[in-house]
Amino acid sequence: MDQAEGKLRLFNVRYVPLFALALILGIFTVKVSIIVAIILWVVAIFAFLALLFTKNIKWPIAVALVAVLFLGYGIARLELHYRNDVGVHGRGEVTCRVTSVTDEGDGIYIITADKVSAGGKSFMGGVAFSSGEAFEVGDRVTFYGEIEIIPLDLSGIYEALKYRKGEKYLATVEEIRLVEKGAPPLSYTIKSGAKDILISTKGERAGAFSYAMIFGDADEMWESDKQAMREIGVAHIFAISGLHVAVLAGAILFFLRKCRVKDGISLLILLPIFGFYAYLVGFTPSVLRAAIMTSLSLLASHLGMRYDDLSALAFAAILLLLTRPLLLFDLSFIMSFLSIFGIHSLASPLKEAFIRRGLKEAFIRRGLKASFAGALSLSIAATLALVPISAMVFHRITPIGILLNLVIVPLASVSYILSLVGLILTAIIPSFGAFLSAVEYLPLLISEISGWAAGLGFSEEYDFATAETLVYYATLAFVGKYSLASRRVKIVSGGIGLGVLSILIFAI
């Protein structure tokens, strides 16, 4: 974000992506053996030296990059140590606050709790245990039994979710008693009230769907709807993501700009809204990433600076990883940053290619102009960026998902805004529940489209191997707009990369 001509340039943000890469590599090496880590460090240092001798960076930047590389490893190793080796364990008496209660049937309840204390000391992390008594969220309870730390294993793609949610201990309870009745957290009260309003006004199916889109909790959704959306590659619409924040911010900014509110004031209005929404949905990395990037865009506009999407994305990654380094292994973090990188890197070249091939002229006759090319480019770019990750999560590849996103994402965005606005109005004035009931057709339409598409059977079971994933992302990065190679070189290199990937997939 260089400042406008005539103003003082305080720093060169070209280097921000380099520092983000150094930090990411440093954190990543905590996952591998020390021998592999040393090899990666040596390669990275040689890469920094290559940039130095080609005069792309200067000595202070090269030294700083090496320092950030080892800083990433250090903070990740320290965080992993505190997560796995520091805390309460063994037999004894433990006091905690109930955060959720799940009825397993036959008089058995699964209790999760936080604010753990034992022996007069407080400990970070949450605990889970089974109980024959049903407590209420917010209650303070004391139990006697065996408690142990569940080690965080970074090898699995879902493991870091425990880290983000604060899950740390597993307890075997022998005796338990209620210490005091407590009020549930504000977030729980708001979400419970919202769930009741949505389900009572929209019905169980549409209400649970809308609740999942707004708060990212799909537990109440029909299992058939969830399965269908996973199979066709559109399940991301009920996972809280940057899409939600972008739609929310876009709606609020549209209103504020119609009222001629300046960007600086808009930023001051949006920041507490972003913060409160992030609190409600559990501070997911995707929401925080979108909030940081939107804030940087408004700040750049207010200060008369040029907004650079890659630098903003890198800056958001640095902020999140410095505070919670192990988020690098969290699925929400990975998918959010990869999808945005894919959109910024690939959407523009794809749109230009479509228009150059006459797509613009073809669709002008149908009244769609170049907007279709833009929407198609965004869908393809985001889908391409997530193909290996989606295959790892859902164990299948769904080509039809690219086209379905063109239909379902706009419908989901409209449904999200209408449901959120209707929910807020109904919470204030109950008679607005009629409005919520009137728009229940949108989530039902999305569910029906997903079920119909899943029934076509256009998905294939497949898991990407490590070598395939590396070749895939190396190819995408090189053919994107951030690579400075000529268009002809990109086309040839992309063809070679596609050929190598095909060999890996079909011949090995």
ABEGO torsion letter per residue (X at the ends): XBBBBGBBBABBAAAAAAAAAAAAAAAAAAABBAAAAAAAAAAAAAAAAAAAAAGABBAAAAAAAAAAAAAAAAAAAAAAAAAAABEBBEBEBBBBBBABBBBAEGGBBBBBBBGBBBGGBBBBEBBBBBBABBBBBGBBBBBBEBBBBBBBBAABAAAAAAAAAGBABBBBBABBBBABBBBBBAAAAAAAAAAAAAAAAAEAAAAAAAAAAAAGBAAABBAAAAAAAAAAGAAAAABBBAAAAAAAAAAAAAAAAAAGBBAAAAAAAAAAAAAAAAAAAGGBAAAAAAAAAAAAAAAAAAAGBBBBAAAAAAAAAAAAAAABAAAAABAAAAAAAAAAAAAAAAAAAAAAAAAAAGAAAAAAAAGAEAAAAAAAAAAAAAAAAAAAAAAAAAGBBBAAAAAAAAAAAAAAAAAAAAAAAAAAAAAABAAAAAAAAAAAAAAAAAAAAAAAAAAAGABBBBBBBAAAAAAAAAAAAAABAABABBAAAAAAAAAAAAAAAAAAAAAX
